[in-house]
Amino acid sequence: MAGETQRIPQATSKRLPLYYRFLQNFANAGKKRISSSELSEAMKIDAATIRRDFSHFGALGRKGYGYDVNDLLQFFRQTLDQDEETDVALIGVGSLGSAFLKYNFQKNHNTRIVVAFDPKAPKEGKIVSNIPVFHPDMMEEKIKEMNINLVILTVPSRAAQDITDRLVEIDVKGILNFTPVRLTAPDWMRIHTIDLSVELQSLIYFIKNDVKDSQL
Ligand code: ATP
């Protein structure tokens, strides 16, 4: 199945981690096989979309049987590269950054924050929620030394572009950007922006105007 991944549409790719999480929950509950309608019920994604997505992975459910949960999990693990641990750096340990350090993604993923940076930290570093936090002057040195490719950005807006430029210089591959700034970076760098106030505003708009997903 893994060889099929190049042709997976972007909308489908974005649902991969979600499928992975739900399938893990089903596997943890001891379920061996699952139908698209059961997944649909749990994930609130319509069954036809799930069947179409899964067909892109070469996973074809059998009528009356559904999908083998372990086969699917193995595929998602390989495709999402979740067999390997991914180390992440967090930049900006304010209110949001501290919450991420405390949460640290460990329940469902092999992804973890291993280092953080904030000007409030001394150069020699300090420990917050078991994670070392260093002054941003140490950023390039530590990120290179720890071979980190992924950064979560929770700095104030005014600092976001400057930090991004520095991350470009050391070839960091991806930024999960929680600032409202539209960051400028070369094409090879992948930036996903999650602007929490925009997300909330659009949710309020959709609720007020009773917009359904099918109308988008
Ligand atoms: P706080 O109340 O601790 O300031 P906040 O989330 O309200 O938290 P922000 O102004 O959004 O504060 O800043 C988030 C964090 O980013 C702060 O801890 C701040 O010290 C840190 N920060 C500011 N500039 C930089 C920078 N250049 N590099 C890394 N972190 C930075």
Boltz pocket constraint, residues with backbone or C-beta under 6 A from the ligand:
constraints:
  - pocket:
      binder: B
      contacts: [[A, 91], [A, 92], [A, 93], [A, 94], [A, 95], [A, 96], [A, 97], [A, 117], [A, 118], [A, 119], [A, 120], [A, 136], [A, 154], [A, 155], [A, 156], [A, 157], [A, 159], [A, 163]]
      max_distance: 6.0
